[in-house]
Amino acid sequence: MVTSTIDTMAAGVASEVVRLDGTCELDRAAIGGKAWSVNAMRAQGLPVPPAVALTTGCCAEFYAAGGVVPEEVWQQVRRGIAFLEEETGRGFGDDQHPLLVSVRSGAPVSMPGMMDTVLNLGLTPATAAGLAAESGDEAYVADTRERFVRQYRETVLDDEHGLVPDDPWDQLRAAVGAVFASWQSPRALTYRGSRGIAGDLGTAVTIQAMVFGNLDDRSGTGVLFTRNPSTGARAPFGEWLPRGQGEDVVSGRVTPQPLAALATELPGAHALLMDAASALEEASRDVQDIEFTVEAGRLWLLQTRAAKRSSAAAVRIAVDLVDEGLLTEAEAVGRVTLEQVRGVLGAGTGVGQGEPLATGEAACPGLATGIAVTDPDEAEERADRGEDVILVRSATSPDDLHGMLAARGIVTEYGGATSHAAVVSREIARPCVVGCGEGTLALLSGREITVDGATGQVWEGRVEATAADPAADPTLRRLTGWAEALLPDGERARVAGLPAAERVVATFESLDR
């Protein structure tokens, strides 16, 4: 589906392919958040695989050409690959030392998991043989090839039995087109509609040299939040999956290990990661969500972005950053939305009777009660009829977004606190418990349940919630005081006479107007 916003997409952005070598001066509107972060990290001297970006102007050209990559853009892509070859000492399509790449979307604003990605691109029978000879590990190459074929068929061909081209250049051109096309995918449209994101921004595409978390026992992948995105606690928080690639952690198909496992297994890589995390948070003055890979013991950072966070975490983090001298009081107020303030006040607490039906990892705090539904379409339909539902899935994917938005809460069998379900639940303020274990769907389906996203428990029936008391929350009181100081005198006098909860909401409503 192509909407009328395509006609004005990426207005004023040149159609070009740029090197992300730390010197690119284009902003997020031109190269997208992912590429912008890659360039910024390279400018800081951090270990980042070399990459190039197709601007959002190229996306506009793609749609203007009827959904194909124009020849002038394609020639720039080929020159960009030559840059990656120079940086890595490898050749794209070379049967001795092959260069493989990832092709990722990158909108100007974060849209986690809503558009397409292809990893390990460039694998063919010839390059696979070369990689096996180079690495001496046929099992690693077979695993990488299987991952690539599965993802390419799903993302580019939309056919689980489709024929993957043996020419790596054909693979790349089709993948770039598929990523541009995913800007108009149903899930992307649903997400933009739910978050008020303009449809004419377009997406950039980042092409980056692959590093391999599935290479050997000293390799893996992970996600690090510089602070806890659920509670806001000032401590690094993340997950690590040995011998995995990035999509394994984010997908939620497997439940990874806590970040402490990386510190035990590869202390040198862990120490470098902690140093990089501190530097990135200080430079951005915000909590970061960092994707990383360790290849044969060597740390690589793939991207960083402002972390999605729960409503409670948003309040705590904003106040803490003031205390740490990173934000002014006015800036802290601007970091917290009216929706998040309402989320804190509406979260509530409660305890069920007896033993919980299921327990997992607390991913987004709050209480939510409804009928457990295992299909996102059914969740949307029943919610449209006025029913309260809880979406219960083995693991969520971007295609489940409509059901997640319709649900009061979310539960998964697999995945951790950095999985798709966890990240999106914090963005859309849905209480969430992840990683409850196999059999959870069958156990909960059709029952009325209550999800406690603060404790990681799922209770039978309805648990009565005790409303949050803003007067008892010193962090919220401080933030509200700073917000009131920004109001005109007459408005400040008006809200001062309201009950505590109403006063908080009225203050942020006034600032939101």
N, C-alpha and C positions, 0 to 999 in steps of 0.2 A: 504494500500500500504506500503510495507517495502522496503526501498532503501538499497543500498550497504553500506551506512554509518553505518548501524546497526552492521556490522561486527567489527567496531572499536569503538563502542559506549562506552563512559565513561571509556576509557582505563586507567588502573591503579587505578580505584576507587573500593574499596571493596564493596561487596554486604552485607549490614548490615542494621539493624534498630536501630537508636540511639535516646537517650533521649535528648530533647531540654530543659534542665534544667539550662542553663547558663554556663555549664561546657564543652559543646561539642566543640572540637577543629578543627572539619572538616570545610573546606572552602565551598564557594558557588558552586564550581565545583562538590562537593560531595553531598551536601544536598540541593542545590538549594537556590535561593534568599529568598524565603518565609521562609523556615525553618531557614536559617541563621539569618534572622531578628528576628524571634521568640526567638531564642537562645540568640541573642545579647540583646534584650529587657529584657529578664529574668535576664541576667547578670547585667543589670543596675538597677534591682529591680523594674521594672515597672510591672503593673498588666496585666499579659498575661495568658490566659487559658493554662493548661499543654498540651504538645504535644510531639509526636515522629515523626521521619522522616525515610522513606525508601530512601536510597541513590540512586544516579544515577546508581551505580553498580547494584542495584536490577532491574532497568529498563533494563539494558543490559541482565541480567539473564532472565527477562520476555521474551524478544525477542528471546534469544537463546533457550528458552524452547518451542518456537512455539506459543507465545502469551498466555501463562498461567502463573500464579503466582507459582513458584516452591515451593515444600513442605518445603525446608529448610528456604526459605524466609518467608513463611507463619507462621512457628513456631516462628520466631523472631517477627512477627507482633503480635501474641498472647501474647508474653511476654511484648511487648510494651503496649498493652491494659491493662495488669495487672498493669503497672506503672501508667497509667491514672486513673485506679480504686483507687490505693493507694493515689494519689494526690487529688482526688475529693471526696473520700468516697462513691462513687457510683459503681454500678455493671453493666457491659455490659450485657444486656439481663435480668437484675434483674427486677422482677415485683413489687418491692416496691420502690426502689430508683434507677431508671434506668439511666445509663450513655449513652448519645447520643454523636455522634462525627461528625465532618466534615472531608471529604476526599478531599484534594486539590492538584492540580499539583503545581510544583515549579521548573522551569527550572533555570539553572545557570545564565541566563540573562533574564531580564523582557520581558514577552510576554503577555501583558494584555488581558485577556479574550480569549486567543487563545486555551487553553486546558480546560479540564473538572473539575468540582467541584460537590460534592454531600454533601448537608447539612442534618442535623437531622437524620443521619443514626443510626439505632438501634431501630427505632420505629416498633413495632409489635402490634397486638391486646393486648397482655399481658402487654407489657411495656407502651402502651398508657393508659391502665386502671390504671396502677400504677402511671403514671405521673398525670393523672386527679385526683386521690385520694390525691396525695401529694400536688398538686397546688390548688385544689378546683375549678379549672376553666376548664370545659370541652370544652368551646369555644376555648380557647388557644390551647389545645391539638388537637382539630379537625383541627384548622388552621395549626398547625405544621405538623400533619400527612398528610394533603392535600399537603402541600409544598413538603414534602419528597417523597410521591408517584409520584407526577408529575415530579419532578426532576430526580428521580431514573429511571422512565420509559423513560424519554427523554435521559438521559446520559448513563445509563448502559444497558437498554434493547433495546433502539432505537425502542420503540413500545409504543404508547400512551395508549394501552389497555393491556400491558403485565402484567404478574402476578409477584408481588413483593414477594420475599421469606419471610416467617414468622420467619425464623431463622436469627438472627442478624449477626451471623458469616458468613453465606452464603451471606448476603447483603454486608458485608465488603470485603470479598475476591473478589467478582465480581466487586465492586466499585474500588478497588485498580487496578484491571486489566484494567478497563475502562479508568482510568486516565493515566496509562502507555500507553495504546493504542492510546490515544488522541495526543500523541507526533507525531504520523504519520497521523493525521487527515488532510483533505484537507486545512482547514483554517490555521492550524499550518504550513503546508508546504508553503502555500502562504505567510504567514507573515515572515517566516525565509528567503524565497527567496527575499522578498522585502527589508529586513533589513540586508542581508548578514550574517545571523547567521548560524553557522555550524550545520549540521544535526546529527553529532555524539556526541553531548553533552548529550543527553538524559534528562529526567525529573526525579526529585525526587518526592516523595509523602509525604505530611504532613497530619498526623492524629491528630486532635486536639479536646479536650473536647468542646462541644457546650456550648455557652452562648446565651441567648434568648432575642433578641430585640423586639420580639412580645409578651412578657410575660404579660405586664400590661401597665397602663398609665404612668408609670415612666420608661419605657423601649423604646429603639429605636436603630437605627443604623445610621452610617454616615461615611463620608470620609472627611478628613482634609488635605489640602495642607499647608505647613508652610509658603509659599508665593504664590501669585497669579500666577498660571501656564500659564495664557494667557498674562499678562502684565509684570510679574516679580516684581510687587509692594511688598514691604516688609510689608506684613500684612497677618495674617492667613486667609485662604480662604477655605470654605467647605460647606457641606450640611448635613442636619439632617432629618431623617424620623422617626417620632414616631411610635411605634408598628410595626416596619418593621424588616426584616433581610437583611444582606449585599447585596445579589443579587438584592434586590428591587431597591437600589440606583444605582448600577453599570449598571443594565440592561437598565435603561432609560424608563421603562414601566410606571413609575409614576414620577411626578415632585416633588422633595423633598423641604423642607424649608431651608432657609439660616441658617448658623450656629448660627446666633444670636438668633434663636428660642430656641436652646439648652441652651444658657446662661440665657434666661428668664425662661424656664421651669425647668431646673435642674442646677442651678448655681454652685453647688459643683462639679458635674461631669464635667462641662465646664471648671472650673478653673483647675482641675487636668489634663484635656486634654491639655490645653494651656501650663502647666508646662512640660508635657511629650513631647509636640511638640518642645519646645525650647531645651530640653535636647537632643532629637534625632537629630535635625538639627546641633547642636553644635558638637555632637559626630561624625556625618557623614561628616560634612563640606559641606553639600549639602541640597538642598530643598527636603523635604520628603512628600510622599503621604502615609497617615496613614489611615488604615481602623479600625474602632472602633465600639463597641457595648456597650450600657448601659442596664444592666439588673437590674430591680427593683432599679434604682438609682445608681447602682455601675458601674463604668467605667471599661471596658476591652479593651485592645489593641490587635488586631488580626494580623496585619502585618504592616510593614513599608518598603518603597523602595524609591529610587531616583525618583523624580517626572518627568513624561513626561511633556515637556514644549514647548511652541511655540518658534519660532526662535527669536522673539523680546525679549521674557522673558529670553531665554538662554543668550543673550548678557547682558541684565541688571543685571541678577542674578550673572553672573560671575564677573562683575565689582564691584557690591555691596559687594560680599564676600571678595574681596581684601580690600575694604575700611573698612570692619569690622574685618580685621586681620585673617580671616579664610583660605584664599588662598594666594599664591604668585602670582605675575603677570604672570609668566610662567604657573602656574597651571590653572589660569583663561583662558588663551589662549587655553590650552588643553581641556577645558570644552566645547568649542564652535566649532562645526564642520563647514567645508566648506559649506555643504548643508544648515546649519542654517544661515550662513552669506549671502548666495545667497537668502535665504528666506526673510531676513530683507530688502535687497536691492530691491527685486522684489515685496514686499507686496503692496506698493502704497496706495493711498487714493483717495476718490471720493465721490460725493454726487449725488443721483438720483433726478429726477424731480417729483414734486408732493408729494403724500403720499406713503410710502412704502407699498408693498403688504402684508408683514408680518413682525412682530417683535418678537424677542425672546431674549435669553441670549447669549451674545457674548462668544464664546467658543475658537476660534482660529482666530487671526487677519489676515487681508488680504482681497483683492477683487478678486472675481472669477465670470466669466460670462459663461453661457451655457444654454442648454435646460434642463428643469427640468424633470428628469426621476425617476420613483418610484420603479423600479425593478433593483437590483444590476446586474443581468445577462444582462439585456438590456443596462445598463450603460457601462458595460465592452465591449459588442459587438459594441455599437455605438462609443465608444472611440477608439476601434481598427480600426474603419473605418475613424478615423480622426476628429470626431465631439467633440466639447466641451460640456460636460454634467455636470449637478449638480444633485447629488443623494439626493432625498427627501424621507424620510422614517418616519413612525410613531415613531419608535425608531430603532436604529441599533443594530445588534448583531454580534458576531464574524463571523457568516456565511456570513455576508455582506462585508467582508474585500476586496474581489476582486473588488466589485463595488465602494468601497470607494477609493481604489487606482487608479481606472480608472477615477474617477470624479475630476473635478476642485474644487468643493466645496461641502459642506454637510449641509443639513437642516433637522431638526426633529420636529415632533409635540410635543413630550413629552421628559422628561428627563432634567437634569440640567447640571451644569458645571463639574460635576464629573461622568457623565454617560459615557457609552462605546463610544458613538459618539464623545463626547468632548475629552476624553483621547486619543483616537486613532487619531483624527484629528490633535492634537498637535504633536503627534509622527510622522505623515506622512506629516505635513505642508500643510494641506488643510483648507482654510477659512471655518469656521463652525458657524452656529447659531442653538441653540437647544431650545426646549420648546416653539415653536411658537403657539401651541394650536391646538385643534381638528379642522379638516377641511382644514388644510394647504396643505395636499396632493392633495385634489380635486381642491383647488384654484390654485396651482402652476403647476400641471402636464401639460406638453406639452408646456409651455411658455418659452420664453427666459427670464432669470432672472439674476440678479447680487446679489451675497451674499457678504455682508460686515461683516466680522467676528470680526471687531473691535468695531462696534456700535450695532451689533445684529439686523441689518435691512436687509430686502430682497426687492430689487427694481425690477420693471418691466424693461425689455430690458437691453441694455448694458450701463454701467456707465463707462465713460472714467477715467482711473486712472492716477494720478499724481505720477510719480516715486519718490521713497524715495531719499533724498539727504544726502549722508553720511557726508558731511561737516556740515550739520545742526544738526547732531546727536552727542552730546558730548560723550555719552556712547560708541558708536561705534568707535568714533575717538580715545578714550583712549585705547580701546581694540586693535585696529589696530596698534596703536603706540607700545604697548607692543609686539605685534606679529612681527612687523618690527624689533624690537630690537633683536629678536631671529634669524634673517636671517644672512647669511654670508654677508660680506661687499659688495661684487660684486652684489649680488642679491638685497640687500637693496638699492643700488644705482640705479639699473634697475627699481624697482617699484616706486621709488621716483618721476620719471618723468612722470608717468601715470596720466590720469584724475582720480578724486576722487573715483568713483565707481570701475573703473578698478583696481585702486591701492589696494583697499580693497580686491577684489577677488584674484588678483595676489599674494598678500601677503599670504593669507590663502592657496592658491593653492601650493605655494612653501613649506609651512609647511606640507601640506598634502602628498607631494610626499615621 
